[in-house]
Amino acid sequence: QVQLVESGGGLVQPGGSLRLSCAASGSIFKINAMGWYRQAPGKQRELVATVTIGGSTNYADSVKGRFTISRDSAKNTVYLQMNNLKPDDTAVYYCNARVVPTGFVPFDSWGQGTQVTVSS
């Protein structure tokens, strides 16, 4: 499995910004894509943003224009810049890495999560 370590979560006021980081290591297979998901109490886990090794990005409609996902291939790290944060953004944010072994089905690895709380 891929080892994923998230950081950067915390408490921020509405309208503020945070940047999450996720460092990947230990994969013996190619990582096809990395991304961020979030889960709030009483809600199912939802996609926030993803980026492929080719640079294609995908965002949830609720974060378009506010969040930006980026990657640093040299550091095996993906980032999520979150601007204009809203209380509804409060959730545990999980880093995801999708591994596609040749001849096998895709395999997802997950980080332990980092708490983001948006409150006055």
C-alpha positions, 0 to 999 in steps of 0.5 A: 500500500501507499503510505499517505501523511496529511498535514495543514488542517486546523481552525480557521474563520469563515473567509480564511484560507488553509493549505493541506499537504499530503506526502506519499511514499512506499508505493511499488506501483505507479500512482495514477492519481491523488486527491482529497476527500472529506467527511463531515459528521452525519454525511458520507465521504465526498470527493473534493478534488483530484489530480492525475499524473497527467495533470488533469484535475477534477473538482466538486461543484461546491469548491470550484473557484475556491479550492485548488489542487496541485502536485509536486512530483519531485516531493511526491506530494499533493496540496489543496489550497483552500480559500474563502472557507465556509462553515460547510467546509468543516470536515475531516479531509482525507488524502487519497492515492489511486494505484493501478498495478499492471493487469490488476484492478485499481487500488485506493490508499487513504491517509489518516485524515486531518481536521478542518474546522471553519468557525467564528 
